[in-house]
Amino acid sequence: MKVLAVDTSTVIATCAVMEDENLLGEYSLNQNMSHSENLVPMIKEVLDSLKLHVRDIDLYGVAVGPGSFTGLRIGIATVKAFAHVYNKPIVGISTLEALAFNLSFNGLIVPMIDARRNRVYTGIYRWKRDRLINVMEPTVMDINNLIETLPKEENIMVNGNAVYIHKDHIKDKLGDRVHFAQNIHNHCRALSVAELALKKVDNTGNANYYNLVPEYIKESQAQGELRKKESDII
């Protein structure tokens, strides 16, 4: 089974093609959130290099968030269009779960994506045998509230782009029991999305483009401003 996966939830646009458990190609680009210009050419370049066409893909995977509202819409709309045209299954994957999947660690894994204003998108995961288990559902939290929430008796591995912002503060509060992922594991990878999509496709009855929606977690700035205007009118 050939899988095409995409993640545009952060400043990095990334796509990958797998066949069964083998990586065929992966392309990542950090270019100031210009996903609308770069994503389709990236996918085309990877497929052309592999002498494949979009119609050759058997399964699509896409990161559904949390993350950049605009980025998520671009990635999801692109992959849903492919799935619609070629009538293929599509599986949405949590960006946080994909980040946690980057790591192999005997303890708690806490991916963090910057949500601005001292907040992070985060969740808590752990490996149980060969399965990644969700311990705390994805949410958005103040970094200090997250630190207070973490169990005091467990070793913790943190990854994601929020590490670069909050690393010193987290280390100061949690001490030696907190570990930080290497740089290569702090970025979203379409390979992780592809692997998770392959694992989940047989366990979901909703692997179609009709049911796939972004997981924003919080309202966008535009929605917030609209809500404020409506409340002011009332």
Rosetta silent file (secondary structure, phi, psi, omega in degrees, C-alpha in Angstrom):
SEQUENCE: MKVLAVDTSTVIATCAVMEDENLLGEYSLNQNMSHSENLVPMIKEVLDSLKLHVRDIDLYGVAVGPGSFTGLRIGIATVKAFAHVYNKPIVGISTLEALAFNLSFNGLIVPMIDARRNRVYTGIYRWKRDRLINVMEPTVMDINNLIETLPKEENIMVNGNAVYIHKDHIKDKLGDRVHFAQNIHNHCRALSVAELALKKVDNTGNANYYNLVPEYIKESQAQGELRKKESDII
SCORE:     score description
SCORE:     0.000 S_00000001
   1 L     0.000  127.541  178.437    0.000    0.000    0.000 S_00000001
   2 E   -93.583  132.237 -177.128    1.362    3.394   -1.022 S_00000001
   3 E  -121.014  131.284  170.490    0.757    6.250    1.404 S_00000001
   4 E  -111.371  125.000 -178.070    1.078    9.979    0.751 S_00000001
   5 E  -125.939  149.194 -176.108    1.177   12.107    3.908 S_00000001
   6 E  -138.092  141.213  171.506    1.260   15.863    4.439 S_00000001
   7 E  -137.012  119.217  177.497    1.800   18.147    7.436 S_00000001
   8 L  -128.555   29.096 -173.515    1.374   21.918    7.134 S_00000001
   9 L   -81.733  -13.764  178.729    0.399   22.659   10.733 S_00000001
  10 L  -127.962 -165.965  179.991    3.538   24.676   11.549 S_00000001
  11 L   -67.016  -15.619 -179.862    6.014   26.831    9.602 S_00000001
  12 E   -94.761  126.885  170.426    7.387   23.631    8.069 S_00000001
  13 E   -97.059  131.018 -176.931    5.605   22.083    5.092 S_00000001
  14 E  -143.411  139.815  176.045    6.427   18.402    4.772 S_00000001
  15 E  -137.504  151.621 -178.725    5.244   15.542    2.574 S_00000001
  16 E  -148.176  152.395  174.633    6.273   11.904    2.403 S_00000001
  17 E  -123.908  127.380  175.616    5.520    8.775    0.414 S_00000001
  18 E  -119.302  152.431  167.520    5.677    5.306    1.968 S_00000001
  19 E  -123.962  113.396 -170.504    5.052    1.877    0.515 S_00000001
  20 L    55.281 -117.072 -178.654    3.985   -0.481    3.265 S_00000001
  21 L  -102.381   10.950 -176.034    6.672    0.111    5.928 S_00000001
  22 E  -105.573  130.302  174.256    9.307    1.548    3.603 S_00000001
  23 E   -76.337  125.420  176.881    9.983    5.252    3.149 S_00000001
  24 E   -96.867  -36.738 -179.502   10.227    6.094   -0.556 S_00000001
  25 E  -168.983  149.382  179.544   10.679    9.841   -0.321 S_00000001
  26 E  -147.225  141.768 -176.844   10.269   12.812    2.024 S_00000001
  27 E  -139.752  124.895  177.095   10.452   16.557    1.445 S_00000001
  28 E  -128.366  142.411 -177.184   10.383   19.271    4.113 S_00000001
  29 E  -144.168  126.218  176.600   10.612   23.015    3.612 S_00000001
  30 E  -107.911   99.658 -174.813   10.721   25.857    6.138 S_00000001
  31 L  -140.994   58.379  169.100    9.885   28.968    4.151 S_00000001
  32 L    55.439   47.216  171.741    7.857   31.409    6.243 S_00000001
  33 L    59.777   28.537  178.356    4.450   29.723    6.025 S_00000001
  34 L   -90.590   49.125 -174.622    4.155   29.968    2.223 S_00000001
  35 H   -65.037  -33.691 -178.438    2.415   26.596    2.112 S_00000001
  36 H   -62.533  -28.733  179.303   -0.140   27.665   -0.488 S_00000001
  37 H   -88.389  -31.349 -168.354    2.695   28.216   -2.977 S_00000001
  38 H   -98.886  -28.368 -167.503    4.944   25.318   -2.025 S_00000001
  39 H   -62.465  -54.200 -176.951    2.854   22.313   -1.049 S_00000001
  40 H   -63.072  -43.846  174.471    1.578   21.061   -4.408 S_00000001
  41 H   -59.864  -35.126  176.688    4.957   21.584   -6.172 S_00000001
  42 H   -62.582  -48.090  179.933    6.615   19.687   -3.295 S_00000001
  43 H   -60.609  -44.481 -179.669    4.220   16.769   -3.675 S_00000001
  44 H   -61.893  -41.590 -178.955    4.687   16.774   -7.446 S_00000001
  45 H   -64.160  -42.331  178.959    8.482   16.782   -7.122 S_00000001
  46 H   -63.969  -47.799 -179.037    8.476   13.830   -4.733 S_00000001
  47 H   -64.663  -42.339  178.141    6.060   11.840   -6.883 S_00000001
  48 H   -60.736  -40.812  179.949    7.896   12.689  -10.120 S_00000001
  49 H   -63.308  -30.071 -179.199   11.192   11.592   -8.553 S_00000001
  50 L   -93.751    1.348 -177.224    9.563    8.267   -7.659 S_00000001
  51 L    58.160   43.224  178.711    7.910    7.985  -11.098 S_00000001
  52 L  -121.172  160.971  175.127    4.507    7.956   -9.421 S_00000001
  53 L  -121.382  160.485  179.280    1.269    9.833   -9.995 S_00000001
  54 H   -56.569  -34.672 -179.037   -1.302   10.936   -7.432 S_00000001
  55 H   -66.232  -16.570  179.991   -3.641    8.231   -8.769 S_00000001
  56 H   -80.357  -11.383 -177.822   -1.066    5.598   -7.711 S_00000001
  57 L   -77.178  136.247 -179.393   -1.537    6.473   -4.027 S_00000001
  58 L   -96.163  -25.182 -175.046   -3.703    4.037   -2.034 S_00000001
  59 E  -149.415  138.709  176.221   -4.040    6.025    1.206 S_00000001
  60 E  -111.732  141.006  172.552   -3.675    9.654    2.240 S_00000001
  61 E  -125.903  143.632 -179.808   -2.630   10.920    5.661 S_00000001
  62 E  -147.829  140.078  175.278   -2.740   14.519    6.811 S_00000001
  63 E   -72.799  129.229 -175.601   -2.011   16.357   10.045 S_00000001
  64 E  -106.599    4.927  177.282   -5.254   17.897   11.296 S_00000001
  65 E   111.681  177.317    8.097   -3.823   20.055   14.089 S_00000001
  66 L   -74.944  169.434  178.983   -3.514   21.739   16.374 S_00000001
  67 L   156.967 -154.703 -179.362   -1.352   24.365   14.745 S_00000001
  68 L   -64.248  125.907 -178.719   -1.583   27.228   12.286 S_00000001
  69 H   -60.014  -47.269 -179.185   -5.194   27.709   11.194 S_00000001
  70 H   -65.790  -44.873  178.958   -4.219   28.771    7.679 S_00000001
  71 H   -58.641  -44.535  179.838   -1.585   26.059    7.337 S_00000001
  72 H   -61.671  -43.057 -178.815   -4.013   23.350    8.421 S_00000001
  73 H   -62.769  -39.134 -179.878   -6.650   24.472    5.945 S_00000001
  74 H   -64.627  -49.898 -178.219   -4.143   24.384    3.078 S_00000001
  75 H   -64.213  -45.336 -177.439   -2.854   20.900    3.860 S_00000001
  76 H   -67.919  -43.234 -179.872   -6.255   19.378    4.577 S_00000001
  77 H   -62.220  -39.273 -179.532   -7.941   20.940    1.534 S_00000001
  78 H   -63.767  -48.975 -176.536   -5.149   19.695   -0.746 S_00000001
  79 H   -71.555  -36.268  176.405   -5.254   16.117    0.474 S_00000001
  80 H   -62.399  -36.684  177.850   -9.060   16.017    0.599 S_00000001
  81 H   -62.780  -44.669  177.453   -9.108   17.105   -3.052 S_00000001
  82 H   -60.452  -47.107 -177.895   -6.814   14.219   -4.010 S_00000001
  83 H   -62.856  -36.275  179.619   -8.898   11.730   -2.011 S_00000001
  84 H   -67.796  -49.935 -176.378  -12.088   13.046   -3.602 S_00000001
  85 H   -61.741  -41.144 -174.462  -10.847   12.920   -7.178 S_00000001
  86 H  -103.349    5.031  175.691   -9.374    9.418   -6.879 S_00000001
  87 L    52.092   53.617 -179.471  -11.882    8.065   -4.309 S_00000001
  88 L  -116.787  155.480  179.506   -9.204    6.903   -1.872 S_00000001
  89 L   -69.698  151.352  179.876   -9.276    6.695    1.945 S_00000001
  90 E  -138.489  136.559 -178.434   -7.849    9.533    4.005 S_00000001
  91 E  -123.326  127.615  175.598   -6.868    9.525    7.689 S_00000001
  92 E   -87.875  136.551 -177.010   -6.424   12.618    9.836 S_00000001
  93 E  -123.787  134.431  175.116   -3.602   12.517   12.388 S_00000001
  94 E   -61.200  131.776  176.807   -3.089   14.774   15.383 S_00000001
  95 H   -58.868  -38.928 -179.307   -0.023   16.947   14.896 S_00000001
  96 H   -67.323  -40.441  177.348    0.893   16.352   18.543 S_00000001
  97 H   -63.781  -39.842  178.184    0.604   12.584   18.181 S_00000001
  98 H   -64.391  -38.929  176.340    2.834   12.731   15.103 S_00000001
  99 H   -63.520  -45.396  179.043    5.409   14.757   17.046 S_00000001
 100 H   -62.808  -33.678 -178.954    5.343   12.256   19.911 S_00000001
 101 H   -66.382  -19.571  176.658    5.696    9.436   17.370 S_00000001
 102 L   -62.534  -22.497 -167.480    9.073   10.907   16.392 S_00000001
 103 L  -112.619  147.378  168.268   10.480    9.714   19.721 S_00000001
 104 L  -116.949  112.695 -172.660   11.235    6.423   21.432 S_00000001
 105 L  -150.589  135.052 -179.973   11.373    7.075   25.181 S_00000001
 106 L   -90.123   77.622 -177.357   10.645    5.043   28.305 S_00000001
 107 L   168.467 -160.944  178.636    8.586    7.658   30.127 S_00000001
 108 E   -84.503  138.728  175.460    6.154   10.423   29.313 S_00000001
 109 E  -110.994  125.413 -175.871    6.451   12.212   25.976 S_00000001
 110 E  -123.639   92.909  175.084    5.150   15.790   25.949 S_00000001
 111 E   -73.986  144.346 -179.754    5.064   17.432   22.499 S_00000001
 112 E  -137.030  129.271  173.820    4.638   21.201   22.544 S_00000001
 113 E  -116.804  133.194 -178.711    3.734   23.588   19.726 S_00000001
 114 E   -60.727  128.129  176.687    3.933   27.309   20.355 S_00000001
 115 E  -115.601   10.650  178.212    0.457   28.863   20.708 S_00000001
 116 E    67.569  167.571  179.898    1.796   32.340   21.607 S_00000001
 117 L    53.119   40.296  176.820    1.071   34.422   24.718 S_00000001
 118 L    68.369   20.101 -179.779    2.982   31.938   26.900 S_00000001
 119 E  -113.917  157.795  177.500    0.705   29.086   25.812 S_00000001
 120 E  -135.382  145.634  163.801    1.406   25.783   24.101 S_00000001
 121 E   -80.268  131.840 -174.853   -0.604   23.196   22.234 S_00000001
 122 E  -155.872  167.111  173.037    0.249   20.003   24.036 S_00000001
 123 E  -157.906  176.605  177.879   -0.726   16.479   25.029 S_00000001
 124 E  -127.959  133.339 -176.905    0.885   13.635   26.966 S_00000001
 125 E  -134.184  159.416  170.315    1.847   10.293   25.429 S_00000001
 126 E  -150.021  154.090  176.052    3.709    7.128   26.368 S_00000001
 127 E   -87.473  132.767  172.745    4.798    3.980   24.581 S_00000001
 128 E  -125.392  105.880 -168.378    3.196    0.721   25.677 S_00000001
 129 L    56.892 -117.157 -177.434    4.995   -2.077   23.900 S_00000001
 130 L  -107.760   19.001 -179.236    4.824   -0.950   20.265 S_00000001
 131 E  -116.297  138.172  175.550    1.807    1.343   20.626 S_00000001
 132 E   -89.339  118.403 -175.116    1.793    5.065   21.346 S_00000001
 133 E  -103.309  135.873  176.324   -0.835    5.712   24.009 S_00000001
 134 E   -85.700  117.938 -179.868   -2.527    9.057   24.595 S_00000001
 135 E   -93.491  -39.501  175.492   -2.419    9.906   28.326 S_00000001
 136 E  -131.491  127.394 -177.186   -3.783   13.471   28.087 S_00000001
 137 E   -60.343  150.211  176.677   -5.879   14.662   25.149 S_00000001
 138 E   -54.387  137.424 -178.238   -4.531   17.505   22.999 S_00000001
 139 E  -154.789  176.748  172.416   -5.259   20.902   24.523 S_00000001
 140 E  -119.271  130.878 -173.818   -3.922   24.441   24.757 S_00000001
 141 E  -142.350  151.494  166.683   -2.439   25.493   28.104 S_00000001
 142 E   -63.351  140.747 -175.182   -0.369   28.173   29.738 S_00000001
 143 H   -59.325  -35.731  179.166    3.143   26.766   30.051 S_00000001
 144 H   -68.863  -37.417  176.672    3.100   27.146   33.840 S_00000001
 145 H   -65.470  -37.711  177.904   -0.192   25.264   34.121 S_00000001
 146 H   -63.914  -45.814 -179.621    1.254   22.467   32.008 S_00000001
 147 H   -58.707  -40.829  179.363    4.343   22.209   34.201 S_00000001
 148 H   -69.309  -26.442 -178.389    2.134   21.939   37.300 S_00000001
 149 H   -76.866  -28.621 -174.358    0.010   19.258   35.605 S_00000001
 150 L   -65.636  136.563  178.877    2.912   16.923   34.811 S_00000001
 151 L   -57.652  142.201 -173.838    3.334   13.970   37.221 S_00000001
 152 L   -84.385  -14.045 -173.968    6.143   14.534   39.704 S_00000001
 153 L  -101.549   -1.027 -173.787    7.449   10.964   39.781 S_00000001
 154 L  -111.446  150.032  170.719    8.048   10.316   36.076 S_00000001
 155 L   -76.553  146.274 -171.730   10.811   11.111   33.631 S_00000001
 156 E  -132.131  137.094  172.411    9.631   13.341   30.815 S_00000001
 157 E  -114.351  127.475 -178.290   10.779   13.944   27.236 S_00000001
 158 E  -112.249  137.504  173.090    9.710   17.219   25.618 S_00000001
 159 E  -145.750  171.864 -177.847    9.786   18.008   21.898 S_00000001
 160 L   113.651  167.988 -174.587    8.271   20.454   19.420 S_00000001
 161 L   -70.258  -17.529  177.389    8.956   24.025   18.374 S_00000001
 162 L   -71.566  -15.013  176.502    7.893   25.428   21.768 S_00000001
 163 H   -58.117  -39.669 -176.546   11.038   23.864   23.242 S_00000001
 164 H   -66.892  -21.461 -179.409   13.089   26.697   21.752 S_00000001
 165 H   -92.748  -40.915 -168.235   10.973   29.237   23.624 S_00000001
 166 H  -111.823    5.685 -173.071   10.364   27.552   26.990 S_00000001
 167 H   -56.043  -49.442 -176.528   13.307   25.177   27.450 S_00000001
 168 H   -63.326  -40.300 -179.825   15.110   27.139   30.182 S_00000001
 169 H   -66.113  -43.583  179.147   11.915   27.726   32.140 S_00000001
 170 H   -63.072  -44.843  179.249   10.897   24.053   31.939 S_00000001
 171 H   -61.150  -41.084  179.366   14.371   22.926   33.000 S_00000001
 172 H   -62.681  -37.227 -176.738   14.338   25.339   35.934 S_00000001
 173 H   -83.531  -35.327 -172.847   11.003   23.978   37.164 S_00000001
 174 H  -104.846  -15.988  175.414   11.433   20.256   36.492 S_00000001
 175 H    67.896 -144.774 -170.834   15.169   19.749   36.934 S_00000001
 176 H   -73.937  -11.837 -178.068   16.944   16.573   35.884 S_00000001
 177 H   -82.647   -4.577  176.681   13.827   14.508   35.277 S_00000001
 178 E  -103.842  138.155  179.823   13.025   16.451   32.116 S_00000001
 179 E  -125.093  150.832 -177.565   14.818   15.691   28.863 S_00000001
 180 E  -119.236  134.509 -177.544   14.710   17.596   25.580 S_00000001
 181 L   -66.815  154.152  173.078   14.669   16.005   22.154 S_00000001
 182 L   -65.733  157.617 -174.646   17.411   16.591   19.637 S_00000001
 183 H   -52.498  -38.563 -177.248   16.672   19.228   17.019 S_00000001
 184 H   -62.640  -24.436 -178.059   15.783   16.666   14.340 S_00000001
 185 H   -96.970    2.759 -178.909   12.911   15.394   16.503 S_00000001
 186 L   -92.100   -2.723 -175.602   11.438   18.822   17.269 S_00000001
 187 L  -114.405  147.456  178.050    9.932   19.314   13.833 S_00000001
 188 L   -63.303  137.686  178.697    6.837   17.830   12.248 S_00000001
 189 L  -126.739  129.465  177.695    7.603   14.999    9.830 S_00000001
 190 H   -64.349  -25.919  177.332    5.239   13.702    7.190 S_00000001
 191 H   -58.764  -43.941  178.656    6.853   10.286    7.668 S_00000001
 192 H   -63.807  -40.481  177.257    5.352   10.069   11.164 S_00000001
 193 H   -61.672  -42.178 -179.524    1.952   11.108    9.776 S_00000001
 194 H   -63.755  -46.099 -179.827    2.245    8.425    7.084 S_00000001
 195 H   -62.210  -43.145  179.706    3.148    5.668    9.548 S_00000001
 196 H   -66.551  -39.305  177.890    0.305    6.598   11.874 S_00000001
 197 H   -61.413  -41.103  179.408   -2.173    6.767    8.989 S_00000001
 198 H   -64.536  -37.628  179.230   -1.127    3.282    7.911 S_00000001
 199 H   -71.537  -32.857 -171.830   -1.620    1.982   11.471 S_00000001
 200 H   -93.971  -17.234 -170.577   -5.009    3.654   11.918 S_00000001
 201 H   -59.941  -34.359 -178.289   -6.712    3.165    8.570 S_00000001
 202 H   -81.775   -8.788 -175.841   -8.126   -0.260    9.462 S_00000001
 203 H  -107.380    8.114 -179.696   -9.376    0.970   12.848 S_00000001
 204 L  -126.639  139.975  175.879  -11.517    3.876   11.697 S_00000001
 205 L   -95.051    6.665 -174.548  -14.849    3.916    9.964 S_00000001
 206 L  -119.779   34.664 -176.898  -14.377    7.536    8.956 S_00000001
 207 L   -85.241   56.758  177.439  -11.457    7.305    6.542 S_00000001
 208 L  -140.729  163.263 -172.264  -13.081    9.524    3.942 S_00000001
 209 L   -71.779  -17.454  179.391  -12.906   13.150    2.916 S_00000001
 210 L   -67.002  -35.899 -171.483  -16.455   13.939    4.070 S_00000001
 211 L   -95.847   -4.112 -173.175  -15.614   13.531    7.760 S_00000001
 212 L   -85.799  121.386  178.880  -12.170   15.108    7.891 S_00000001
 213 L  -136.403  155.451  177.669  -11.991   18.490    9.642 S_00000001
 214 L   -67.123  152.920  173.007   -9.187   20.458   11.319 S_00000001
 215 L  -107.758   87.873 -174.501   -8.648   20.222   15.074 S_00000001
 216 L   -74.432  -33.534 -176.907   -8.118   23.868   15.883 S_00000001
 217 L    72.620  -45.018  175.818   -8.537   23.496   19.698 S_00000001
 218 L  -125.227  160.505  179.236   -8.968   27.254   20.073 S_00000001
 219 L   -73.325  149.093  179.591  -10.886   29.756   17.992 S_00000001
 220 L   -71.759  165.721  178.231   -8.960   31.671   15.379 S_00000001
 221 H   -59.633  -40.709 -179.629   -8.241   35.380   15.720 S_00000001
 222 H   -63.564  -41.736  178.679  -10.852   36.134   13.054 S_00000001
 223 H   -65.059  -40.135  179.195  -13.482   34.112   14.913 S_00000001
 224 H   -63.374  -42.154  179.486  -12.599   35.847   18.168 S_00000001
 225 H   -66.540  -38.704  177.799  -12.915   39.281   16.610 S_00000001
 226 H   -64.280  -43.144  179.244  -16.265   38.346   15.052 S_00000001
 227 H   -61.274  -40.120  179.948  -17.533   37.045   18.399 S_00000001
 228 H   -65.194  -41.890  179.147  -16.454   40.299   20.080 S_00000001
 229 H   -63.315  -41.392  179.756  -18.228   42.394   17.460 S_00000001
 230 H   -63.900  -40.918  179.220  -21.400   40.353   17.873 S_00000001
 231 H   -66.678  -35.274  178.373  -21.302   40.735   21.660 S_00000001
 232 H   -66.544  -36.832  178.890  -20.771   44.496   21.283 S_00000001
 233 H   -66.759  -42.194  179.786  -23.837   44.737   19.037 S_00000001
 234 L   -66.859    0.000    0.000  -25.942   42.807   21.503 S_00000001
